Amino acid sequence: MQPLFYAALSVAAGIAAAAGGSASWGPPAAVGAAVLLVAFRRRRLAAALGLAFCLGLGFARARWALRQPAPASALEHAAAELQPRPRDRIALSGFLRDTPDALYEDGRLSAVRLDLEAVAVARGRQLRPASGGVRLYSYPPRPATAPGNDDLPDAAPPTDAAWAAPLLALRTGQGFAADVHLRPLRAYHDPGVADFTAADRRQGIALTATLPLNAWRSLPSLNPPPPRAWRAQVWRWISNRLDRLAPPAAAPRENALLRGMLLGDTARLDEATRNDFQIDGVYHLLVVAGLHLGVLAAFLWSAFRLVRLPPLLRSALTLLVLCAYAWSIAGRTPTQRALLMLAVYFGARLWFRERQPLNAVGAAALVLLLWRPLDLFAAGFQMSLGAATLLAGVALPILMRTSHPLRQASLQLANPEADAGLPPLIAQFRLDLRAFAARLASIWRPLGWRVLPLAWRGMLRLCEIVLISLVLQIGFAAFSVVYFHRASIESVAANAVLVPAAGLLIPAAWIGMLLLGCGGLLARVSSALTVGLAHAMLRTAAAMAHGPLAQWRPPSPPGWMLVAFGAASALWLLACAPRRSGRAVGAASAIMAALAAVLAWAPFPPRLPPGLSATILDVGQGDSIFVTFPDRRTLLVDGGPSSPHWNSGDEVVAPFLWSLGLKRLDAVLLTHAHMDHLGGLGDLVQDFRPGEVWLTRTLPRERPLGELLRRASAVGARLRRLSAGDEFQAGAARIEVLLPPPQYQGGELASNDDSMVVRASWGAPGREDALLLEGDAEAGGEQWMLAHRLDLASAVLKVGHHGSRTSSSPAFLAAVAPQVAVISVGAGNAYGHPAPEVVSRLQALGARVFRTDRDGAVQCRISGPDLGVYLFRRVPGAQ
């Protein structure tokens, strides 16, 4: 019996029911069902009532949390009041929360990130005291963009990092003032896309800004709270030691790996390392989590045992050091969960009680769910708890039945008296092993009685690692597919190799940092060994990430499949209980493996909207539109923006497409080659392997466009060059290209005048309705379409150039006469999009205006005579 685990499940069920918007009769019905299911015998009534109480407690706690929306801070109110226009700046003053972070891209310093605790804001004579967190980013100086083209990509940053030296010299508590334009943190509101701001908001950061290099100054240091100052000193000590152990100039990737694994600092990780570890399914190694604390706990326990500390003191000191370490690195939620479980484990040792691993998992889950109930919907919480449950409830029971008795059989092998009390099969195996050892001992005595037992136990340990990796990969299949859209049998091998390597690297790095104080040969040897092991891990991860099966990206499965997988997981836990037979374990494991294979294979049809539809995605200041036709063909128009540390194709558009169950696209269309349209498209072409890529007849000669063409060729996509007058059928629907003119010649650089404009229509002649997608076409292109009397009438208009005043001329809008107008625009953008006069024109024509910065993704469906508009709204509390 593991009562705390069952209690945690009941609390989680109550939270899920509350977040699902249950009616008032929901909780009593759930309580009654729990009583009927569990209390089928009278003596289990107390357990049923206990579970019912936990269910109700979780429901009540979640309902209370859902009614407590986070109030806007005084800083947010002040920023909104003092910045009435998009480009307005205010004077912000405060002190640094922590040491600035250096961000790298392709081994080059690309930005500096600072977290500021604001004290006051001012504009002119208006001064407002305001407290709150602000995240500032400073970038290297860049050449100015071409005049009139605010969408042109910036030039590559210079390699000289002298610009960042004054910022990186700042320390925690340093007074700081800057003139900035504050912007609210904002999630991307699209189906299937995670809330990337949740972690920052949990740290009290609600605003962000770009810090101009010439617009800041340091002030006298303020005295931060003593705990924060102490924590910063400890963090800085570890950071400096790590940089001495693996110098960033000589070993940049190894240094970044060690900082991630020991400090939770991923700022220096390059994109290649991130991708390799994600593909291998071992990204958790790059951040401090449960594995790292477990390795450190084992290292500390062994070290304290070597100095012959008594068990009680050993447990207490180990737990104390772990708590201090997690506090010093400002531990994330997975660290807190691992700490709670380790506390339960060592607490059991202190009181000499039986240690039930699922109870430790349940105790940690209970505390965290009651503390922050809405964390139940966060991917990190689910995966951490899932890993702990799989290890404690599946892997450990299997090992206790298989490898553990065989390992015990090799202990004291030369002593026949140790055979007493062993099960018959194990005793017989021990006799056979002793006979084989005797033969080896006749050749060389240590070979039989020392080397053989050690080799046997080492082989069993390797088998255990493979088994644990296999259990985690099978049990994590749903998480991997739904959250990361990755599935690879090679990840089993990657975990089997890289997790033990991390188990060696973590203590080696700590020992190396301690030995640095000794200096001399010992310090140099420890540094070389640590860097060498880190280098080997990086090379191994890269080799495995480029295997033939490593790049498979399955889409999200239908809901019923996830329910089936969840039910099979529960049966797997029950089958692995101590009193169950080996046949039950084997059957449950086979079922789970089969379901994991189905999830990876993804034989399910995509879940597409009916009729002719266009989903204008929320990608910030950029465009990406997903179009489906009545015959279920698909077209993606543009891929959204990208930057050195962000790619909307990877982070927004691809998760949306996978959430629909899509594995391939029929066609991809690039309106023009500005980076707010092209930036994310290259990765999307690689992931979804479209049959065709549609482009204008003339193209600029720019490197990002060349990279897109290279990737399209690599996946076998046919390039289709289009201009005004081209049209073709997509089943019953018709697609017409309206711009650019056939004779148009683009320049060396991308321009809004390059934009391809398309109109998709469906319906009987005279009764058809249409979607008009204008890209970034401006007034000149609109005038050309009007002059050539093109059919522009459309029910839905994707407004040109993000609602800029350079597009959407009155005559053009009158010719389109849209019922619905959608503006794709970034929240708080510096360009002032959309222009108020454009919005007024649309409303005067009777069009309903939707904006992605306010409404999130907007889906417009034309189904016969009906036009439907659907908005995406995030579930409160979802991460």
N, C-alpha and C positions, 0 to 999 in steps of 0.2 A: 504493500500500500504506500503510495506517494501522495499524501493528501494535499500538500502545498501546490503540487503541479496541477492537480484537478481543480483546486480553488482558483489558480491563475487562469486556467482555461475558462472557467465560469465567469470570472471578471471580464475577460476578453470578449466573451459572447455577449455580455451585457453592454459593453462599450460599442460593439458592432451593431447591436440592435438599436441603441440610442442614436448613433450616427446615421443609421439607415432610415430615420424618420418614422419610426414605429408609431402606430396609433396608440391612444391611451390604454387600449386593452392589451397591447403587446406585452408589457412586463408581466401582468398576471398570467397570461397564457403561457409565456415562457417558463415562469416559475412552476406552473402546474405541470407542464411537460417534463421539467426536470424531476419533479417529485414522482411522476408516473414511471419515468424511465429508470430511475435509480432505486426507488423504494419498492421494488417488486417483491421484496420480503420485508417483514416488519422490522427486523433487526437492522435494516439499512435506512430506516426512516431518518435517523439523526444525520447520516451522511447526506441524504437527499435535501434535508432542510438546510444544512450547511452550504451545499452547492447553490441552492435557491437563494440563500442570503447573499452569497458572493455575486450571483447573477444580478440581483437587484442593486447591490452596491456598485457594480461596474456601470449599470445603466444610469443610476443617479449621478455618479461622478462624471460621466461623459456628458449628460444633459446639462449639468452645471457648467462644465467647461465650454460647451457649445454656446451657452448664453453669455459668455464673457469675451466679447470681441476685444482684441487688443486696442486700447485707446491710442489715438495719435498723440505723440509726445509734444511737449512745448516747442521743441526744435522744429518738428514738422509744421506746426501751426505758424511759427515765425517765418520759416522759409517760404511757405505759401503766401504769406502777407507781404513780405519784403521783395519777392521776385514776381511781379505781376506779368512780366514779359519773358519770352523764352531765353533770351541771351543775357538777362540781368544777372549781375553778380552781387554778392553780399560779403561783408567782412566776417569771417568765422574765426573764433578764438577758442582755445582749450588746451588740452595736454594729450600727449601720446599715450594710448593704452598699453602699447607694447613696442618692442623694437621693430623698425620698418622691415618689410620683406622684399627681397630682390626676386623678381620674376624673370625667368629665362625662356628664350625661344630659340631652338637650334643652336644651343650653346652660347647665345648672345644675350646680354642683359637687355630686356625689352621694356621693363616697367618697374616701378617701385610702388609698393602698396603700403599705406599707412592707415592705422585705425586710430581715430581721434575721438576723445571724449570732449564734446563741446561744452563750453561754459556760457558763451554769449554770441549773438549775431548782431550785426549793425549794418545800416545803409544810410549814408548821410548822417543826419542828426538823430535818426531813429535807432535806439539801442534796445535789444530784448535779451534779458537773461534766459538762457535755454540750455537744458542739459539733454544729452542723448549721444548715441554713437554715429559717427560718419566714417565711411570708408573712402579714402582718397587714393587716386591712381595718378602717378606722374610718368610721363612718357618722354623719350628722347626728342630733341628738336628735329622737326621734319621740314622739308621744303614745302613751300606753299603750293596748294593745288591750282590748277588752271582756272582763271577767272570765269565765273559764270557756271562752273561745273562742280557743284558741291558734292556730287556723288562719286567723283573720281577717287580711286584709291590713293592713299598716301604712299610716298616713296619708302623704301626700306630704311629702317633706323640706322644711324651710324654705328660703327663697331666701337668707337671710343666711348667708354663708360664714365668719363670724368664728370658728365652732367649729373650723375647719380651720387657722387661721393658726399656732397653736403647732406643729402637726405639720409643716406645710409649711416652717417655718423651720429644721427640723433638717437636718443635713448628713452626708455620708458620714463614717463613723468615730465619729459621736456615740454615746456610751454611752446605753443605753436599758433601762428595766425596766418590766414590765407584769404585771398579774394577769389571766390569760387561761385559757380552756379550749381546749387544743390538740386539733386534729382531724387525722387523716391525710388527705393528698390521695388521692382515689379516683376512678378512671375509672368511667364508666357502661358496664356490661357488657351491651351489647345488640348483636345482629347488625347490621352496617352502620354502627355508630356509632364514630367515631374516639376515640382516647385523648387527652383534653384535658389530661391531667397530664404527658404525656411531656416537653414542653419545660421545664416547671418542674423535673421530676426531673433533667433533664440539667444544670440549674443548681444542683443540690444542695439543692433545696427539697422536703421531704417532708411538712411539716406546715403547717397554716394555722389561723388563729384570728380571731375578731372582737375588735377592740380597743375596749373601753368608753372613753368620753371621759374619765371620771374615774378610770381605773384604770392610768394610766401616768405615768412621770416620767423626766426626762432625767438622765443621769449624766455625770461627767467624760468627755470624749472619749478614746477609746482610739486607739492608733496602728495603723491598718490596715496591711497590707503596702504598701511604697512603690509598687509598680506599680498597685495598686488606687487609692491616693490620687492618683497622677498622672493616672490615667485619669479619675477623678471630676472633677479640676480642668479637664481638657481638655473633658470633656462639659459641665461647668457653663459654661465660656466660650462654647462653641457655643450652648448653650441660652439664655444671657442675650442673646447677639447676635441670635438668632432672634426672641426676644421684643421686642427693640428694633426689629428690621426690620419685623415684623408684630405689633404690640401685641395681646395676647389680648383686652384689653377692647374695642378698636375693631374688630378683625377676628378673631373667635374661630375661625371655620371655616377661614380662610386660614392662621392660625397653626397650627392642628391639622394641616392638610395639609402644611405645610412641616416641622413637627417629625417627622411620620411619614416623609417622603421623605428628610430629611437626618440625623435622629437615630435613626430606628427607634422613636420614641416614639409609640405609637398611643393613649395614655391619653386624650388630649383629643378624639379623633375622635367625633363624634356618630353616632347610629345611622343617620340619613338618609344621611350621607356614606358610611358603610360599605356600606349596602345599594346605593346608586347605583353604587359602583365594583365591587361583587360582581356586580350584574346586568349591567354593561357588560363584564365579563370582564377588568377592569384593576385588580383589587385589589392585584396585585403592585406597583403604583405607590405604594401607601401605606406600604410598608415598604422598608427598605434591602436591596437584593438586587443581582443581577448587572447589571441595566440601569443602576442608579444608579452602580455602580462603573465601568461602561463609559463612561457619560457623563462622569464625573469624570476618568477616564483620558484621554479625548479632549481635554477642556478643559485638563488639565495639559500634555499633549503639545504642544498648540498654543501654550500660554503659554510653555513652555520653548523652543519653536522660534522664537517672536518675539524672544526675547532671545539668539538665535543660539548656544544650547548645542549641543555636538557630539552626534550621535545616541546614542553609548554612554552618555554622562552623562545625556542626556535620558531614556533608557529606565530607567536605574538610579534616578534621582530620582523619576520617575513611580511606579514600583513601590514605592519607599520611602514616599512620601506616602500611597499607597493602603493600605499595610500599617498605617501609623500611624493613619489614619482608621478603618479597620475595627477596630483594637484599641481605639481610644478610645470607640467606640460599642458595645463588647462584641459583635462581629459574630456573627450567627446562621449556621447551616450554609450557607444559600445564598450568604452573603457569602464564606465560606471557599472554596466551590467556585469562585466567580467570581475570587477572588484567585489560586487555584491556576492557573486557565486563563490569566489575565493574566500570571502569572509565567512560564508556559511560552512565551507569545507574546513577551514582552519578552526572555526568555532567548534565544529564537531570533534576535531582532534583534541581541542582543549578540554572538552567534557567527556572524551572517550565514548562518544555515541557512535552508533552505526551510521556510516556515511551513505546516504541515498542520493545519487547524483541528480535524478529528476526533481527531488525536493529542493536541491540547491538552485536549479533552474527556475522552479516555481516560486521560490522565495524572492529571487531577484526580479522576476517578472511581476509579482504582486506589488512589490515596493514601487517599481517604475511605472506600472499601469495606474496605480492609485495616485502617484505623484503627478504624472503627465499622461492622462488617459488617451489623448489624441495622438500620442506617439505610436499607438498601435497601427496606424495607417502609414507610418513612415517605412520606407524600404529597408533602411538600416536597422531599425528595431526588429522588423520581421526576420531579416536574415540572421542577425546575431542570435536571436532567440531560437530560430530554426536550427542553426548550427549547433548550439548547445544541446537542444533537444535530441537531434540526431546522434550526437556523440554519446550522450548519457543514456538515451533510450534504445538505440539500435546498435551502434558500433561497439560500445562497451559490453553489453550482454552477449553479442556474438563472439567477441574476443575472450570473454570469460569461459565460453564453452569450447573454444577451439585452441587458440595459441597459448592462453594462460596455463592450462594444465600441461601442455607440451613443454613450455618454458620451465615450469616447476620441476618437470621430470629430469632436467639436466642439472639441477642443483645438487651439490654433494654427491656427484655421480659415483665416486669411488667408495661411498659408504652404503653397504647393503641394508643397514638398519633403517635408513631413511625410506625404504620401500614400504614400511609398515603403515597401514591406514590409507594407502592410496587405492583408488578405484582399480579394478582388475585390468582394464585395458591400459591404463597409464602405467601400472606396475609392470605389465608385460612389455610395453614400449621401453620402459626404463631398463629392463633386463637386456633387451636387444641392443639398446644404445650402449650399455656397459660392455657387452660382448664385443661390439665393434670398436669401442675405445680400447679394450684390452689388446686387440690385434694391432691397432695403431701404436699403442704404448710399447709393444715388442720391438717396433722400429726405433722409436724415440719416445721416452716416457711422457714428457710434457705434451707431445702431439696428441696423445689419447686422453689424458686426464685434465689438460688445461685448454689446449687449442680447440679440440672438438666441442666441448661445452660452450666455449665462447663463440665459435663459428655457428653453432646451432642456434644459440640465442640471438645472434646478429641476423641470421637469415629469418628467424621468426619476427624480429622487429621490423625488418624490411617488408615482410608479408603483412604485418599489422598496419604499416603506413599505407600500403597499397589498398588494403581493405577499408581503412578509414577514408581514404581519398575517394574510393568507389562509392561508399555509403553517402558521403557528402555530395558527390556529383549526381547520384541518382535522386537523393532527397531534395537537392537544390535545383532540379531540372525546371520546375515551374518558376522559381525566382529568376534563374538565368535567362529563361525565354521571355518572361513578362517584363522584367526590369532592364535587362541588358541585351536581349535578342541575340544571345550567343549559345551555341551548343557544339561541343567538340569532344570526341572520345580522347583526343590528345591532352585535354585538360586533366584527365586522371593521371597521366604520366607526369605532367607538369607539377601537379600538387605533390605527387610522390617524390619528386626530386627537389623542388624548390622549397617546400615547407620544411623538410629536415635541414636543408641548407640554411634557411632562416634561423632554425633552432641552434645551429652552430655559430652563425654570424652575430646574432644578438649578444650572447655572452662574450664572444671574442672581442666585439667592439667595446663592451664595458670593461673587460680586462685590459684592453689596449689603452683606453682612456686613463685608467688608474696607473698603468705602467709609464705613461708619459712623464709623470712626476719623477721617475727614477732616471730618465735620460739615458744616453749612451746606446750601446748595442741592443739592449733589451727593448728599449722603446722603438728603435728602428725596425727590429724584427717583428714586433707586434703590429706595427703600422703596416708593414709589407704584407703580413699574413691577412690582416683584416681587409686591406684594399684588394688583395688577390682573390679572396673569397667573394667579395662584393662583385668584382669583375667577372668571376666565373658565373655568378648568379645572373648577371645581365646578359652574358653571352648565351647561356642556356635558355633564358626566357626568350631572347630574340630568335634563336634557332627553332624553338618549339612553336613560336607564333607564326612562323612562315611555313609550317607543315601543310600538306595537301588538304587536310580536313579542317584546318584551324579557322578559316574565314567564313564559315557557314553562318548566316544570320537568319534564324527562323522568326516568323511574325508571331504576334500574340494569338493564343488559341481561343476558341469560344469559351464562354463562361461555364457551360456544362462539363467541358473537359477539365477545367480547373477544379470543379466540384468533385469530379470522379478522382482526380489525383489527390485531393485533400482527404477524401474518404479512404483511399488506398493507403495513404500515409498513416492515418489513425489505426488501420488494421495492422500495418507494419509494426507500429509501436506495441500493439497488443500481442502480436505474434512473437515478439522478441522478449516478452516478459519471462522471468526466470523459470516458471513452471510449465511453459509451453514446450511442445516437442520440436525437434529439429526439422521435421517435415513442415510444420507450420511456418517456421522461419524461412525455409527455402521457398515455399509457395508464395509467401508474401513478398519476398525479395524478388522473385521472378515477375510477379505482377507489377511491382514498382519499376523494375527495369524495362518491362514492355511499355508501360505508360510513358516513361521518360523518353524512350525511343520514338514513340508517336509524337510527343511534344516537339522533339528535335526535327523530325521528318516534316511535320506540319502539313498533313494531307487535307486540310480543311479549306473550303472555298472562301474567298474574301467576302467580307461583310460590307457591301457597297450600298449607298443610297439608291433609291429607285429613280427612274427617269433621267433627265439631264440635270446635272448638279455641278456647282462650283463651291469649293470650300476655300474661302480667303483666310489663310492662316495668320495667326498673330506671331510674327517673326521680328517685332521691333520695327526699326526704320528700314524697311525693305519690303520686297514682294515675294510671295510664294503662294500659288493657287493650285489646288488639286481639282481636276475636272473629271467627271465620270459621265459616260454616255449610256443611252438606253440598252445598247447591246453589251454593256459591262466592260467596254474598253476604257482605258485610263490614260490621262494626259496630265503631266505635271508642268506647270508654267512657272519658271524661275525657281531658285533655291534659297532665297533669302541672303542676308549679309554674313560676312565673316570678319574676324579680326585676329591678331596674333594669339589671343587666348579664348576665342569663341568662334564656333562654326554653327550657324543655325541649321545647316543641313544635317549635321550629326546630332545636334542636341534637341531640335524641335521638329523638323520636317520628317526625318526618318522615323522617330518614335510614333508620330501621328500615322504615317503610312503603315507601319507594323501593327499598330493598334487595330487597323481595319483588316488584318490578316493578309496583307499584300506581300508577295515575295518578288514580284517583277512589275515593271511599268511597261505599257505599250509604247508610250512616246514621252519625250521630254522636250519642252520648248524653252529656248532662251530668248527673251524679248530683246535685250541688248546687254552689253558686256560691262556695265557698271557693277561694282562689287556688292551693292545692296541687292542685286538680282542674281549675279553670277556666283557670289562667294561660297554658298553652300552646295552648288550644283555638282561639282566634281565628285565629292564623296557620295552623293545620291546616285549618280550614274554608276559608280563602282558597286554600290550596295544593291541596287535594284535592276541593273543590267537591262535598260530599255531596248526595245526593238529598233527605235528610231530616235534621232536627236534632230529637232527642227531649229534651223538658224536662218538669219537673213542672208541675202546673196553676197553682200560685201561685209567683211569683218575687220575690225581693228587689229593691229599687230601688237598685242599685249600678252605678256607671259601667262597670266591666269587663264586667258581664253585658250592659249596653246595647250595648257595642261588639261583643260576640259576636253579638247579634241583628242589628246593622247589617251585619256581614260576611256572616252567613247570608243575609240578604235580598239582598245584592249579588251573590251567586253563584247565586241562584235556588233555594235550599234551602227545602223545605216544613217549617214548624214543626209539630211534633206534640206536643201536651200529654197527658201520661199520668199515671195514678195506679193504685192497687191495683185489681185486677179487669180491667184491660186486658190482652188477650193477642192474639197473631196468629201466623201461620205464616211461616216462612222456609224454603220448600221442605218437606222432611220434618221439619224442626225446629220446635219451638214455643217462643215467648218469652212469659213471664208477668211482669207487673209486680206486685210484692208490697208495696211501699211507695212513696210515703206514702199514708195512707188517703184516700179520695175527699173527705172533709170537711175534710181538713187545711188550715189557713191559715198560711202562713209570715209572718214578720215583715219589717220594713224592711231588716234586715241578714241575711246568710246564716247558716244554722245547720246543725249536723250533723243535726238532726231533719228537715231538708228532704230528706235523701238518698233518691234513688230506688234501690230494690233490685229486681234482675231475676234471673229464673231461666230459663236456656236448656236445653231437654231434647231428646233425640233417641233414637228407638228405638221398637220395637213396644210397645203398651200392656202394662204389667206388667213389661216388660223394658227400659224406657227408662232412660237415665242423664242426669245434668244437671250444669250449672255454675251455682253460685249466687254472684252478684257483689253484695256487701253495701254498697259505698260506705263512708260514714262513719256508717252507722246505729248508734245506741246502744241501751242496754238497754231503753229505753221502746218503741222501734220493734220490737225483737225480741219483747217481751212482747205487743204488739198482734198480730203475725203468729201467735204461738202461741195467743193467745186466739181468733182467728178460724179456727183449724185449717187454715191454709194448708199445702199440700204443700211441705215444705222439704227433703226428702231429696235429697241431691246428692253425687255422687262427688268434686266439686272445690268447695272454698269459698275465695273471696277474702275473707280475714278482714277484719272491719269496723274502720274507724278505725285502721289501721296497727298492730293488735294492742293497742290501748289497753285498760286495765282497765274503761273505761266501756262497752265492747261485749263481745261473745262471752260472754254469760251461760251458765251450765252447762246450763240447760234448752234453750236455743236450740241450742247445739252438739250436744246429745243428739238433738234432732229432725233436724238436718241429717245427722249421722253421716257426716262426710266421710272419704274415704280419703286425700285430699290436701288440705292447707291451705296457702295461699300468703299471705305477709304482705308487703305493699309498704311499705318503710320505708327511711329514709335512714341511711347509716352514721354512727355516733356522734352521732345526733340528740339535741338537748337535752331532749326530752320523755321519754326513757327507754323509747320504743317499741322492740320490743313488750314488754308487761308479762310478767314471768316466769310469773305465775300463769295467764295466757292460754295461753302455750306449753305449760305443764304440763297444762292441761285438754285441749288438743288431742291431746297425746301419750297421755294416759290413755285417750282414745277410740280409740286405734290409728291416728290419722292421721299421715301423714308430713308434717312441717312444713318448708316452704321459705321462705327470706327473700331478697328482692332485694338487700339490702345485702351478703349473703354469697354468694349463688348467681347473681347477675345476673338477666337475664331468664329467666322460667320459663314454658315452654310446656306446656300440658296438652291432650292429644288424646283425644277419645272416638271410637273407631272400632268400631262394633258392640259386642261385649262387652268390648273391650279398652280399657284406660286407660293411656296412655303419658305420661311426664313427661320433658321435654328441657330441659337447662340449657345456657346459653351460656357458653363458656369462651374467653377471649382467647388467641390463639396467642402463645406466648412471643416477645417481641421485636417484636411488631406494634405499630404506632403508631396 
